């Protein structure tokens, strides 16, 4: 679990630079495998180590697709989720 908010910019190739303070832990815990998705309440991106995202994904898949609010949460978070591999420079 990360704490705090960090403002990052995308580079010319559309990649984001993972802040240095998080890189080592992400490499140790997730081999640099990350999932990026949108926040449903704020205009920002959420970045998860793949193992943590898989737990969230399982919980989201158990929500009722018959409930409009739960279906919207599923559609937004799962539909915008994208896996990425952090490179040696910390870009994803």
PDB file of N, CA, C and O in Angstrom:
ATOM      1  N   UNK A   1       0.851  -1.178   0.000  1.00  0.00           N
ATOM      2  CA  UNK A   1       0.000   0.000   0.000  1.00  0.00           C
ATOM      3  C   UNK A   1       0.890   1.232   0.000  1.00  0.00           C
ATOM      4  O   UNK A   1       1.825   1.345   0.793  1.00  0.00           O
ATOM      5  N   UNK A   2       0.582   2.143  -0.897  1.00  0.00           N
ATOM      6  CA  UNK A   2       1.312   3.400  -0.964  1.00  0.00           C
ATOM      7  C   UNK A   2       0.566   4.444  -0.156  1.00  0.00           C
ATOM      8  O   UNK A   2      -0.647   4.364   0.037  1.00  0.00           O
ATOM      9  N   UNK A   3       1.309   5.406   0.301  1.00  0.00           N
ATOM     10  CA  UNK A   3       0.686   6.502   1.028  1.00  0.00           C
ATOM     11  C   UNK A   3       1.066   7.811   0.357  1.00  0.00           C
ATOM     12  O   UNK A   3       2.194   8.001  -0.096  1.00  0.00           O
ATOM     13  N   UNK A   4       0.096   8.700   0.309  1.00  0.00           N
ATOM     14  CA  UNK A   4       0.363  10.006  -0.269  1.00  0.00           C
ATOM     15  C   UNK A   4      -0.047  10.086  -1.720  1.00  0.00           C
ATOM     16  O   UNK A   4      -0.375   9.088  -2.362  1.00  0.00           O
ATOM     17  N   UNK A   5      -0.016  11.293  -2.206  1.00  0.00           N
ATOM     18  CA  UNK A   5      -0.338  11.553  -3.608  1.00  0.00           C
ATOM     19  C   UNK A   5       0.891  12.153  -4.261  1.00  0.00           C
ATOM     20  O   UNK A   5       1.599  12.958  -3.656  1.00  0.00           O
ATOM     21  N   UNK A   6       1.134  11.765  -5.477  1.00  0.00           N
ATOM     22  CA  UNK A   6       2.290  12.253  -6.200  1.00  0.00           C
ATOM     23  C   UNK A   6       1.844  12.727  -7.572  1.00  0.00           C
ATOM     24  O   UNK A   6       1.134  12.016  -8.283  1.00  0.00           O
ATOM     25  N   UNK A   7       2.253  13.901  -7.932  1.00  0.00           N
ATOM     26  CA  UNK A   7       1.950  14.441  -9.250  1.00  0.00           C
ATOM     27  C   UNK A   7       3.056  14.018 -10.205  1.00  0.00           C
ATOM     28  O   UNK A   7       4.225  14.338  -9.990  1.00  0.00           O
ATOM     29  N   UNK A   8       2.687  13.301 -11.257  1.00  0.00           N
ATOM     30  CA  UNK A   8       3.656  12.877 -12.267  1.00  0.00           C
ATOM     31  C   UNK A   8       3.139  13.270 -13.645  1.00  0.00           C
ATOM     32  O   UNK A   8       1.936  13.423 -13.858  1.00  0.00           O
ATOM     33  N   UNK A   9       4.056  13.426 -14.551  1.00  0.00           N
ATOM     34  CA  UNK A   9       3.709  13.743 -15.933  1.00  0.00           C
ATOM     35  C   UNK A   9       4.007  12.542 -16.813  1.00  0.00           C
ATOM     36  O   UNK A   9       4.844  11.704 -16.475  1.00  0.00           O
ATOM     37  N   UNK A  10       3.325  12.466 -17.932  1.00  0.00           N
ATOM     38  CA  UNK A  10       3.621  11.440 -18.917  1.00  0.00           C
ATOM     39  C   UNK A  10       4.742  11.947 -19.811  1.00  0.00           C
ATOM     40  O   UNK A  10       4.819  13.140 -20.105  1.00  0.00           O
ATOM     41  N   UNK A  11       5.616  11.032 -20.244  1.00  0.00           N
ATOM     42  CA  UNK A  11       6.682  11.440 -21.152  1.00  0.00           C
ATOM     43  C   UNK A  11       6.160  11.470 -22.588  1.00  0.00           C
ATOM     44  O   UNK A  11       4.975  11.228 -22.821  1.00  0.00           O
ATOM     45  N   UNK A  12       7.027  11.763 -23.539  1.00  0.00           N
ATOM     46  CA  UNK A  12       6.608  11.894 -24.940  1.00  0.00           C
ATOM     47  C   UNK A  12       6.084  10.587 -25.526  1.00  0.00           C
ATOM     48  O   UNK A  12       5.399  10.593 -26.548  1.00  0.00           O
ATOM     49  N   UNK A  13       6.407   9.463 -24.877  1.00  0.00           N
ATOM     50  CA  UNK A  13       5.917   8.159 -25.331  1.00  0.00           C
ATOM     51  C   UNK A  13       4.651   7.735 -24.589  1.00  0.00           C
ATOM     52  O   UNK A  13       4.157   6.625 -24.788  1.00  0.00           O
ATOM     53  N   UNK A  14       4.123   8.616 -23.734  1.00  0.00           N
ATOM     54  CA  UNK A  14       2.907   8.307 -22.993  1.00  0.00           C
ATOM     55  C   UNK A  14       3.131   7.454 -21.761  1.00  0.00           C
ATOM     56  O   UNK A  14       2.182   6.884 -21.222  1.00  0.00           O
ATOM     57  N   UNK A  15       4.370   7.358 -21.308  1.00  0.00           N
ATOM     58  CA  UNK A  15       4.684   6.568 -20.113  1.00  0.00           C
ATOM     59  C   UNK A  15       4.754   7.472 -18.896  1.00  0.00           C
ATOM     60  O   UNK A  15       5.052   8.661 -19.006  1.00  0.00           O
ATOM     61  N   UNK A  16       4.475   6.896 -17.738  1.00  0.00           N
ATOM     62  CA  UNK A  16       4.634   7.663 -16.504  1.00  0.00           C
ATOM     63  C   UNK A  16       5.845   7.151 -15.752  1.00  0.00           C
ATOM     64  O   UNK A  16       6.174   5.966 -15.800  1.00  0.00           O
ATOM     65  N   UNK A  17       6.493   8.053 -15.067  1.00  0.00           N
ATOM     66  CA  UNK A  17       7.669   7.699 -14.275  1.00  0.00           C
ATOM     67  C   UNK A  17       7.213   7.395 -12.856  1.00  0.00           C
ATOM     68  O   UNK A  17       6.656   8.256 -12.176  1.00  0.00           O
ATOM     69  N   UNK A  18       7.451   6.175 -12.419  1.00  0.00           N
ATOM     70  CA  UNK A  18       7.097   5.781 -11.053  1.00  0.00           C
ATOM     71  C   UNK A  18       8.064   6.488 -10.106  1.00  0.00           C
ATOM     72  O   UNK A  18       9.278   6.400 -10.289  1.00  0.00           O
ATOM     73  N   UNK A  19       7.543   7.189  -9.098  1.00  0.00           N
ATOM     74  CA  UNK A  19       8.421   7.896  -8.162  1.00  0.00           C
ATOM     75  C   UNK A  19       9.461   6.962  -7.533  1.00  0.00           C
ATOM     76  O   UNK A  19       9.167   5.812  -7.207  1.00  0.00           O
ATOM     77  N   UNK A  20      10.653   7.472  -7.375  1.00  0.00           N
ATOM     78  CA  UNK A  20      11.782   6.693  -6.862  1.00  0.00           C
ATOM     79  C   UNK A  20      11.459   5.998  -5.548  1.00  0.00           C
ATOM     80  O   UNK A  20      11.853   4.850  -5.339  1.00  0.00           O
ATOM     81  N   UNK A  21      10.751   6.680  -4.669  1.00  0.00           N
ATOM     82  CA  UNK A  21      10.484   6.107  -3.341  1.00  0.00           C
ATOM     83  C   UNK A  21       9.637   4.839  -3.404  1.00  0.00           C
ATOM     84  O   UNK A  21       9.583   4.095  -2.425  1.00  0.00           O
ATOM     85  N   UNK A  22       8.972   4.573  -4.534  1.00  0.00           N
ATOM     86  CA  UNK A  22       8.133   3.379  -4.667  1.00  0.00           C
ATOM     87  C   UNK A  22       8.776   2.276  -5.501  1.00  0.00           C
ATOM     88  O   UNK A  22       8.348   1.124  -5.431  1.00  0.00           O
ATOM     89  N   UNK A  23       9.774   2.604  -6.273  1.00  0.00           N
ATOM     90  CA  UNK A  23      10.327   1.652  -7.246  1.00  0.00           C
ATOM     91  C   UNK A  23      10.845   0.365  -6.622  1.00  0.00           C
ATOM     92  O   UNK A  23      10.496  -0.726  -7.073  1.00  0.00           O
ATOM     93  N   UNK A  24      11.667   0.479  -5.599  1.00  0.00           N
ATOM     94  CA  UNK A  24      12.275  -0.710  -5.004  1.00  0.00           C
ATOM     95  C   UNK A  24      11.219  -1.680  -4.496  1.00  0.00           C
ATOM     96  O   UNK A  24      11.312  -2.884  -4.736  1.00  0.00           O
ATOM     97  N   UNK A  25      10.216  -1.163  -3.798  1.00  0.00           N
ATOM     98  CA  UNK A  25       9.148  -2.018  -3.288  1.00  0.00           C
ATOM     99  C   UNK A  25       8.360  -2.681  -4.397  1.00  0.00           C
ATOM    100  O   UNK A  25       7.971  -3.843  -4.274  1.00  0.00           O
ATOM    101  N   UNK A  26       8.120  -1.958  -5.477  1.00  0.00           N
ATOM    102  CA  UNK A  26       7.383  -2.530  -6.604  1.00  0.00           C
ATOM    103  C   UNK A  26       8.180  -3.624  -7.300  1.00  0.00           C
ATOM    104  O   UNK A  26       7.615  -4.611  -7.770  1.00  0.00           O
ATOM    105  N   UNK A  27       9.470  -3.446  -7.363  1.00  0.00           N
ATOM    106  CA  UNK A  27      10.307  -4.480  -7.972  1.00  0.00           C
ATOM    107  C   UNK A  27      10.337  -5.711  -7.079  1.00  0.00           C
ATOM    108  O   UNK A  27      10.251  -6.835  -7.575  1.00  0.00           O
ATOM    109  N   UNK A  28      10.457  -5.516  -5.771  1.00  0.00           N
ATOM    110  CA  UNK A  28      10.491  -6.642  -4.836  1.00  0.00           C
ATOM    111  C   UNK A  28       9.150  -7.359  -4.749  1.00  0.00           C
ATOM    112  O   UNK A  28       9.095  -8.588  -4.794  1.00  0.00           O
ATOM    113  N   UNK A  29       8.080  -6.599  -4.627  1.00  0.00           N
ATOM    114  CA  UNK A  29       6.763  -7.188  -4.378  1.00  0.00           C
ATOM    115  C   UNK A  29       6.049  -7.676  -5.630  1.00  0.00           C
ATOM    116  O   UNK A  29       5.262  -8.621  -5.566  1.00  0.00           O
ATOM    117  N   UNK A  30       6.316  -7.043  -6.767  1.00  0.00           N
ATOM    118  CA  UNK A  30       5.530  -7.366  -7.957  1.00  0.00           C
ATOM    119  C   UNK A  30       6.387  -7.528  -9.205  1.00  0.00           C
ATOM    120  O   UNK A  30       5.852  -7.571 -10.313  1.00  0.00           O
ATOM    121  N   UNK A  31       7.690  -7.617  -9.051  1.00  0.00           N
ATOM    122  CA  UNK A  31       8.604  -7.739 -10.189  1.00  0.00           C
ATOM    123  C   UNK A  31       8.366  -6.634 -11.218  1.00  0.00           C
ATOM    124  O   UNK A  31       8.588  -6.832 -12.413  1.00  0.00           O
ATOM    125  N   UNK A  32       7.911  -5.469 -10.748  1.00  0.00           N
ATOM    126  CA  UNK A  32       7.667  -4.338 -11.633  1.00  0.00           C
ATOM    127  C   UNK A  32       6.401  -4.438 -12.456  1.00  0.00           C
ATOM    128  O   UNK A  32       6.161  -3.600 -13.326  1.00  0.00           O
ATOM    129  N   UNK A  33       5.574  -5.461 -12.193  1.00  0.00           N
ATOM    130  CA  UNK A  33       4.316  -5.624 -12.926  1.00  0.00           C
ATOM    131  C   UNK A  33       3.237  -4.807 -12.230  1.00  0.00           C
ATOM    132  O   UNK A  33       2.946  -5.014 -11.052  1.00  0.00           O
ATOM    133  N   UNK A  34       2.646  -3.873 -12.976  1.00  0.00           N
ATOM    134  CA  UNK A  34       1.687  -2.937 -12.410  1.00  0.00           C
ATOM    135  C   UNK A  34       0.401  -2.919 -13.219  1.00  0.00           C
ATOM    136  O   UNK A  34       0.363  -3.348 -14.372  1.00  0.00           O
ATOM    137  N   UNK A  35      -0.643  -2.417 -12.591  1.00  0.00           N
ATOM    138  CA  UNK A  35      -1.909  -2.175 -13.283  1.00  0.00           C
ATOM    139  C   UNK A  35      -2.292  -0.732 -13.011  1.00  0.00           C
ATOM    140  O   UNK A  35      -2.282  -0.275 -11.868  1.00  0.00           O
ATOM    141  N   UNK A  36      -2.627  -0.033 -14.065  1.00  0.00           N
ATOM    142  CA  UNK A  36      -3.046   1.358 -13.981  1.00  0.00           C
ATOM    143  C   UNK A  36      -4.518   1.437 -14.370  1.00  0.00           C
ATOM    144  O   UNK A  36      -4.934   0.846 -15.366  1.00  0.00           O
ATOM    145  N   UNK A  37      -5.304   2.168 -13.584  1.00  0.00           N
ATOM    146  CA  UNK A  37      -6.709   2.372 -13.902  1.00  0.00           C
ATOM    147  C   UNK A  37      -7.102   3.780 -13.463  1.00  0.00           C
ATOM    148  O   UNK A  37      -6.286   4.522 -12.918  1.00  0.00           O
ATOM    149  N   UNK A  38      -8.343   4.129 -13.703  1.00  0.00           N
ATOM    150  CA  UNK A  38      -8.804   5.468 -13.341  1.00  0.00           C
ATOM    151  C   UNK A  38      -9.418   5.459 -11.947  1.00  0.00           C
ATOM    152  O   UNK A  38      -9.830   4.416 -11.440  1.00  0.00           O
ATOM    153  N   UNK A  39      -9.471   6.619 -11.349  1.00  0.00           N
ATOM    154  CA  UNK A  39     -10.205   6.816 -10.101  1.00  0.00           C
ATOM    155  C   UNK A  39     -11.619   7.214 -10.494  1.00  0.00           C
ATOM    156  O   UNK A  39     -11.803   8.044 -11.384  1.00  0.00           O
ATOM    157  N   UNK A  40     -12.611   6.639  -9.848  1.00  0.00           N
ATOM    158  CA  UNK A  40     -13.996   6.917 -10.253  1.00  0.00           C
ATOM    159  C   UNK A  40     -14.543   8.212  -9.667  1.00  0.00           C
ATOM    160  O   UNK A  40     -15.625   8.654 -10.053  1.00  0.00           O
ATOM    161  N   UNK A  41     -13.815   8.823  -8.745  1.00  0.00           N
ATOM    162  CA  UNK A  41     -14.299  10.051  -8.115  1.00  0.00           C
ATOM    163  C   UNK A  41     -13.453  11.282  -8.430  1.00  0.00           C
ATOM    164  O   UNK A  41     -13.941  12.408  -8.332  1.00  0.00           O
ATOM    165  N   UNK A  42     -12.202  11.081  -8.804  1.00  0.00           N
ATOM    166  CA  UNK A  42     -11.278  12.193  -9.020  1.00  0.00           C
ATOM    167  C   UNK A  42     -10.564  12.022 -10.359  1.00  0.00           C
ATOM    168  O   UNK A  42     -10.401  10.899 -10.835  1.00  0.00           O
ATOM    169  N   UNK A  43     -10.144  13.115 -10.961  1.00  0.00           N
ATOM    170  CA  UNK A  43      -9.446  13.016 -12.248  1.00  0.00           C
ATOM    171  C   UNK A  43      -7.978  12.621 -12.062  1.00  0.00           C
ATOM    172  O   UNK A  43      -7.073  13.444 -12.198  1.00  0.00           O
ATOM    173  N   UNK A  44      -7.774  11.356 -11.752  1.00  0.00           N
ATOM    174  CA  UNK A  44      -6.411  10.876 -11.557  1.00  0.00           C
ATOM    175  C   UNK A  44      -6.333   9.395 -11.912  1.00  0.00           C
ATOM    176  O   UNK A  44      -7.347   8.735 -12.136  1.00  0.00           O
ATOM    177  N   UNK A  45      -5.117   8.898 -11.956  1.00  0.00           N
ATOM    178  CA  UNK A  45      -4.874   7.485 -12.218  1.00  0.00           C
ATOM    179  C   UNK A  45      -4.510   6.787 -10.919  1.00  0.00           C
ATOM    180  O   UNK A  45      -3.951   7.393 -10.005  1.00  0.00           O
ATOM    181  N   UNK A  46      -4.836   5.511 -10.852  1.00  0.00           N
ATOM    182  CA  UNK A  46      -4.475   4.673  -9.717  1.00  0.00           C
ATOM    183  C   UNK A  46      -3.512   3.607 -10.216  1.00  0.00           C
ATOM    184  O   UNK A  46      -3.741   3.001 -11.263  1.00  0.00           O
ATOM    185  N   UNK A  47      -2.447   3.378  -9.479  1.00  0.00           N
ATOM    186  CA  UNK A  47      -1.428   2.417  -9.869  1.00  0.00           C
ATOM    187  C   UNK A  47      -1.320   1.357  -8.786  1.00  0.00           C
ATOM    188  O   UNK A  47      -1.117   1.672  -7.614  1.00  0.00           O
ATOM    189  N   UNK A  48      -1.457   0.090  -9.191  1.00  0.00           N
ATOM    190  CA  UNK A  48      -1.425  -1.018  -8.242  1.00  0.00           C
ATOM    191  C   UNK A  48      -0.371  -2.036  -8.650  1.00  0.00           C
ATOM    192  O   UNK A  48      -0.191  -2.289  -9.841  1.00  0.00           O
ATOM    193  N   UNK A  49       0.334  -2.627  -7.679  1.00  0.00           N
ATOM    194  CA  UNK A  49       1.145  -3.801  -7.997  1.00  0.00           C
ATOM    195  C   UNK A  49       0.188  -4.905  -8.463  1.00  0.00           C
ATOM    196  O   UNK A  49      -0.913  -5.033  -7.928  1.00  0.00           O
ATOM    197  N   UNK A  50       0.594  -5.690  -9.440  1.00  0.00           N
ATOM    198  CA  UNK A  50      -0.290  -6.703 -10.007  1.00  0.00           C
ATOM    199  C   UNK A  50      -0.913  -7.628  -8.960  1.00  0.00           C
ATOM    200  O   UNK A  50      -2.114  -7.884  -9.044  1.00  0.00           O
ATOM    201  N   UNK A  51      -0.164  -8.146  -7.976  1.00  0.00           N
ATOM    202  CA  UNK A  51      -0.800  -9.030  -6.990  1.00  0.00           C
ATOM    203  C   UNK A  51      -1.934  -8.346  -6.206  1.00  0.00           C
ATOM    204  O   UNK A  51      -2.944  -8.981  -5.902  1.00  0.00           O
ATOM    205  N   UNK A  52      -1.771  -7.072  -5.882  1.00  0.00           N
ATOM    206  CA  UNK A  52      -2.837  -6.351  -5.172  1.00  0.00           C
ATOM    207  C   UNK A  52      -4.027  -6.114  -6.088  1.00  0.00           C
ATOM    208  O   UNK A  52      -5.175  -6.220  -5.656  1.00  0.00           O
ATOM    209  N   UNK A  53      -3.762  -5.792  -7.357  1.00  0.00           N
ATOM    210  CA  UNK A  53      -4.844  -5.570  -8.306  1.00  0.00           C
ATOM    211  C   UNK A  53      -5.677  -6.840  -8.494  1.00  0.00           C
ATOM    212  O   UNK A  53      -6.900  -6.761  -8.611  1.00  0.00           O
ATOM    213  N   UNK A  54      -5.039  -7.994  -8.523  1.00  0.00           N
ATOM    214  CA  UNK A  54      -5.766  -9.248  -8.726  1.00  0.00           C
ATOM    215  C   UNK A  54      -6.789  -9.476  -7.617  1.00  0.00           C
ATOM    216  O   UNK A  54      -7.872 -10.001  -7.875  1.00  0.00           O
ATOM    217  N   UNK A  55      -6.462  -9.090  -6.398  1.00  0.00           N
ATOM    218  CA  UNK A  55      -7.415  -9.192  -5.284  1.00  0.00           C
ATOM    219  C   UNK A  55      -8.580  -8.233  -5.511  1.00  0.00           C
ATOM    220  O   UNK A  55      -9.739  -8.607  -5.333  1.00  0.00           O
ATOM    221  N   UNK A  56      -8.276  -7.010  -5.899  1.00  0.00           N
ATOM    222  CA  UNK A  56      -9.323  -6.016  -6.174  1.00  0.00           C
ATOM    223  C   UNK A  56     -10.199  -6.482  -7.327  1.00  0.00           C
ATOM    224  O   UNK A  56     -11.423  -6.358  -7.274  1.00  0.00           O
ATOM    225  N   UNK A  57      -9.578  -7.012  -8.360  1.00  0.00           N
ATOM    226  CA  UNK A  57     -10.307  -7.488  -9.537  1.00  0.00           C
ATOM    227  C   UNK A  57     -11.293  -8.601  -9.164  1.00  0.00           C
ATOM    228  O   UNK A  57     -12.415  -8.628  -9.670  1.00  0.00           O
ATOM    229  N   UNK A  58     -10.884  -9.506  -8.293  1.00  0.00           N
ATOM    230  CA  UNK A  58     -11.782 -10.573  -7.836  1.00  0.00           C
ATOM    231  C   UNK A  58     -12.977  -9.993  -7.092  1.00  0.00           C
ATOM    232  O   UNK A  58     -14.110 -10.431  -7.295  1.00  0.00           O
ATOM    233  N   UNK A  59     -12.729  -9.014  -6.235  1.00  0.00           N
ATOM    234  CA  UNK A  59     -13.827  -8.380  -5.501  1.00  0.00           C
ATOM    235  C   UNK A  59     -14.775  -7.664  -6.453  1.00  0.00           C
ATOM    236  O   UNK A  59     -15.993  -7.749  -6.298  1.00  0.00           O
ATOM    237  N   UNK A  60     -14.227  -6.964  -7.431  1.00  0.00           N
ATOM    238  CA  UNK A  60     -15.061  -6.257  -8.401  1.00  0.00           C
ATOM    239  C   UNK A  60     -15.891  -7.227  -9.231  1.00  0.00           C
ATOM    240  O   UNK A  60     -17.041  -6.937  -9.562  1.00  0.00           O
ATOM    241  N   UNK A  61     -15.319  -8.363  -9.565  1.00  0.00           N
ATOM    242  CA  UNK A  61     -16.051  -9.329 -10.389  1.00  0.00           C
ATOM    243  C   UNK A  61     -17.212  -9.959  -9.630  1.00  0.00           C
ATOM    244  O   UNK A  61     -18.127 -10.510 -10.243  1.00  0.00           O
ATOM    245  N   UNK A  62     -17.183  -9.884  -8.315  1.00  0.00           N
ATOM    246  CA  UNK A  62     -18.282 -10.439  -7.510  1.00  0.00           C
ATOM    247  C   UNK A  62     -19.427  -9.450  -7.304  1.00  0.00           C
ATOM    248  O   UNK A  62     -20.471  -9.815  -6.763  1.00  0.00           O
ATOM    249  N   UNK A  63     -19.237  -8.200  -7.731  1.00  0.00           N
ATOM    250  CA  UNK A  63     -20.324  -7.227  -7.616  1.00  0.00           C
ATOM    251  C   UNK A  63     -21.453  -7.610  -8.562  1.00  0.00           C
ATOM    252  O   UNK A  63     -21.237  -8.298  -9.560  1.00  0.00           O
ATOM    253  N   UNK A  64     -22.637  -7.166  -8.244  1.00  0.00           N
ATOM    254  CA  UNK A  64     -23.814  -7.495  -9.052  1.00  0.00           C
ATOM    255  C   UNK A  64     -23.873  -6.640 -10.314  1.00  0.00           C
ATOM    256  O   UNK A  64     -23.877  -5.411 -10.247  1.00  0.00           O
ATOM    257  N   UNK A  65     -23.918  -7.300 -11.448  1.00  0.00           N
ATOM    258  CA  UNK A  65     -24.069  -6.562 -12.706  1.00  0.00           C
ATOM    259  C   UNK A  65     -25.506  -6.088 -12.896  1.00  0.00           C
ATOM    260  O   UNK A  65     -25.796  -5.338 -13.828  1.00  0.00           O
ATOM    261  N   UNK A  66     -26.401  -6.522 -12.017  1.00  0.00           N
ATOM    262  CA  UNK A  66     -27.795  -6.086 -12.075  1.00  0.00           C
ATOM    263  C   UNK A  66     -28.003  -4.772 -11.322  1.00  0.00           C
ATOM    264  O   UNK A  66     -29.014  -4.097 -11.518  1.00  0.00           O
ATOM    265  N   UNK A  67     -27.058  -4.412 -10.471  1.00  0.00           N
ATOM    266  CA  UNK A  67     -27.122  -3.163  -9.722  1.00  0.00           C
ATOM    267  C   UNK A  67     -26.412  -2.087 -10.547  1.00  0.00           C
ATOM    268  O   UNK A  67     -25.219  -2.221 -10.818  1.00  0.00           O
ATOM    269  N   UNK A  68     -27.116  -1.024 -10.952  1.00  0.00           N
ATOM    270  CA  UNK A  68     -26.506  -0.018 -11.831  1.00  0.00           C
ATOM    271  C   UNK A  68     -25.252   0.646 -11.260  1.00  0.00           C
ATOM    272  O   UNK A  68     -24.312   0.924 -12.005  1.00  0.00           O
ATOM    273  N   UNK A  69     -25.225   0.897  -9.976  1.00  0.00           N
ATOM    274  CA  UNK A  69     -24.055   1.536  -9.361  1.00  0.00           C
ATOM    275  C   UNK A  69     -22.866   0.574  -9.379  1.00  0.00           C
ATOM    276  O   UNK A  69     -21.755   0.964  -9.738  1.00  0.00           O
ATOM    277  N   UNK A  70     -23.097  -0.668  -8.995  1.00  0.00           N
ATOM    278  CA  UNK A  70     -22.016  -1.652  -8.979  1.00  0.00           C
ATOM    279  C   UNK A  70     -21.530  -1.952 -10.395  1.00  0.00           C
ATOM    280  O   UNK A  70     -20.332  -2.134 -10.615  1.00  0.00           O
ATOM    281  N   UNK A  71     -22.442  -2.004 -11.343  1.00  0.00           N
ATOM    282  CA  UNK A  71     -22.070  -2.246 -12.737  1.00  0.00           C
ATOM    283  C   UNK A  71     -21.195  -1.099 -13.260  1.00  0.00           C
ATOM    284  O   UNK A  71     -20.236  -1.330 -13.996  1.00  0.00           O
ATOM    285  N   UNK A  72     -21.532   0.131 -12.876  1.00  0.00           N
ATOM    286  CA  UNK A  72     -20.741   1.292 -13.308  1.00  0.00           C
ATOM    287  C   UNK A  72     -19.326   1.220 -12.734  1.00  0.00           C
ATOM    288  O   UNK A  72     -18.354   1.497 -13.438  1.00  0.00           O
ATOM    289  N   UNK A  73     -19.209   0.850 -11.466  1.00  0.00           N
ATOM    290  CA  UNK A  73     -17.891   0.718 -10.841  1.00  0.00           C
ATOM    291  C   UNK A  73     -17.077  -0.350 -11.576  1.00  0.00           C
ATOM    292  O   UNK A  73     -15.904  -0.138 -11.885  1.00  0.00           O
ATOM    293  N   UNK A  74     -17.704  -1.497 -11.853  1.00  0.00           N
ATOM    294  CA  UNK A  74     -17.017  -2.559 -12.597  1.00  0.00           C
ATOM    295  C   UNK A  74     -16.543  -2.049 -13.959  1.00  0.00           C
ATOM    296  O   UNK A  74     -15.386  -2.233 -14.338  1.00  0.00           O
ATOM    297  N   UNK A  75     -17.450  -1.411 -14.678  1.00  0.00           N
ATOM    298  CA  UNK A  75     -17.151  -0.959 -16.035  1.00  0.00           C
ATOM    299  C   UNK A  75     -15.995   0.041 -16.040  1.00  0.00           C
ATOM    300  O   UNK A  75     -15.100  -0.043 -16.880  1.00  0.00           O
ATOM    301  N   UNK A  76     -16.018   0.972 -15.115  1.00  0.00           N
ATOM    302  CA  UNK A  76     -14.979   1.997 -15.089  1.00  0.00           C
ATOM    303  C   UNK A  76     -13.624   1.443 -14.646  1.00  0.00           C
ATOM    304  O   UNK A  76     -12.619   1.638 -15.328  1.00  0.00           O
ATOM    305  N   UNK A  77     -13.598   0.757 -13.511  1.00  0.00           N
ATOM    306  CA  UNK A  77     -12.318   0.287 -12.986  1.00  0.00           C
ATOM    307  C   UNK A  77     -11.727  -0.842 -13.818  1.00  0.00           C
ATOM    308  O   UNK A  77     -10.538  -0.819 -14.138  1.00  0.00           O
ATOM    309  N   UNK A  78     -12.542  -1.829 -14.171  1.00  0.00           N
ATOM    310  CA  UNK A  78     -12.029  -2.949 -14.954  1.00  0.00           C
ATOM    311  C   UNK A  78     -11.822  -2.564 -16.413  1.00  0.00           C
ATOM    312  O   UNK A  78     -10.846  -2.971 -17.043  1.00  0.00           O
ATOM    313  N   UNK A  79     -12.745  -1.781 -16.939  1.00  0.00           N
ATOM    314  CA  UNK A  79     -12.662  -1.399 -18.344  1.00  0.00           C
ATOM    315  C   UNK A  79     -11.486  -0.506 -18.673  1.00  0.00           C
ATOM    316  O   UNK A  79     -10.989  -0.528 -19.799  1.00  0.00           O
ATOM    317  N   UNK A  80     -11.036   0.273 -17.720  1.00  0.00           N
ATOM    318  CA  UNK A  80      -9.902   1.170 -17.947  1.00  0.00           C
ATOM    319  C   UNK A  80      -8.584   0.601 -17.425  1.00  0.00           C
ATOM    320  O   UNK A  80      -7.542   1.243 -17.551  1.00  0.00           O
ATOM    321  N   UNK A  81      -8.620  -0.589 -16.845  1.00  0.00           N
ATOM    322  CA  UNK A  81      -7.398  -1.183 -16.294  1.00  0.00           C
ATOM    323  C   UNK A  81      -6.454  -1.607 -17.412  1.00  0.00           C
ATOM    324  O   UNK A  81      -6.867  -2.176 -18.423  1.00  0.00           O
ATOM    325  N   UNK A  82      -5.186  -1.316 -17.202  1.00  0.00           N
ATOM    326  CA  UNK A  82      -4.167  -1.655 -18.189  1.00  0.00           C
ATOM    327  C   UNK A  82      -2.911  -2.127 -17.467  1.00  0.00           C
ATOM    328  O   UNK A  82      -2.404  -1.448 -16.574  1.00  0.00           O
ATOM    329  N   UNK A  83      -2.414  -3.296 -17.861  1.00  0.00           N
ATOM    330  CA  UNK A  83      -1.186  -3.812 -17.262  1.00  0.00           C
ATOM    331  C   UNK A  83       0.019  -3.137 -17.899  1.00  0.00           C
ATOM    332  O   UNK A  83       0.018  -2.814 -19.087  1.00  0.00           O
ATOM    333  N   UNK A  84       1.038  -2.934 -17.090  1.00  0.00           N
ATOM    334  CA  UNK A  84       2.286  -2.393 -17.629  1.00  0.00           C
ATOM    335  C   UNK A  84       3.460  -2.967 -16.841  1.00  0.00           C
ATOM    336  O   UNK A  84       3.322  -3.361 -15.684  1.00  0.00           O
ATOM    337  N   UNK A  85       4.589  -3.001 -17.484  1.00  0.00           N
ATOM    338  CA  UNK A  85       5.822  -3.488 -16.877  1.00  0.00           C
ATOM    339  C   UNK A  85       6.745  -2.297 -16.669  1.00  0.00           C
ATOM    340  O   UNK A  85       7.084  -1.592 -17.620  1.00  0.00           O
ATOM    341  N   UNK A  86       7.146  -2.078 -15.435  1.00  0.00           N
ATOM    342  CA  UNK A  86       8.055  -0.981 -15.131  1.00  0.00           C
ATOM    343  C   UNK A  86       9.449  -1.332 -15.662  1.00  0.00           C
ATOM    344  O   UNK A  86       9.952  -2.428 -15.410  1.00  0.00           O
ATOM    345  N   UNK A  87      10.070  -0.407 -16.393  1.00  0.00           N
ATOM    346  CA  UNK A  87      11.410  -0.663 -16.916  1.00  0.00           C
ATOM    347  C   UNK A  87      12.474  -0.258 -15.893  1.00  0.00           C
ATOM    348  O   UNK A  87      12.148   0.176 -14.788  1.00  0.00           O
ATOM    349  N   UNK A  88      13.738  -0.403 -16.265  1.00  0.00           N
ATOM    350  CA  UNK A  88      14.841  -0.105 -15.338  1.00  0.00           C
ATOM    351  C   UNK A  88      14.893   1.349 -14.907  1.00  0.00           C
ATOM    352  O   UNK A  88      15.429   1.663 -13.844  1.00  0.00           O
ATOM    353  N   UNK A  89      14.340   2.241 -15.722  1.00  0.00           N
ATOM    354  CA  UNK A  89      14.332   3.664 -15.385  1.00  0.00           C
ATOM    355  C   UNK A  89      13.106   4.046 -14.561  1.00  0.00           C
ATOM    356  O   UNK A  89      12.945   5.207 -14.183  1.00  0.00           O
ATOM    357  N   UNK A  90      12.237   3.065 -14.280  1.00  0.00           N
ATOM    358  CA  UNK A  90      11.040   3.333 -13.489  1.00  0.00           C
ATOM    359  C   UNK A  90       9.873   3.836 -14.300  1.00  0.00           C
ATOM    360  O   UNK A  90       8.899   4.332 -13.732  1.00  0.00           O
ATOM    361  N   UNK A  91       9.941   3.722 -15.617  1.00  0.00           N
ATOM    362  CA  UNK A  91       8.833   4.157 -16.476  1.00  0.00           C
ATOM    363  C   UNK A  91       7.906   2.987 -16.751  1.00  0.00           C
ATOM    364  O   UNK A  91       8.319   1.829 -16.817  1.00  0.00           O
ATOM    365  N   UNK A  92       6.656   3.331 -16.908  1.00  0.00           N
ATOM    366  CA  UNK A  92       5.644   2.308 -17.148  1.00  0.00           C
ATOM    367  C   UNK A  92       4.701   2.812 -18.231  1.00  0.00           C
ATOM    368  O   UNK A  92       3.759   2.112 -18.603  1.00  0.00           O
TER     369      UNK A  92
END
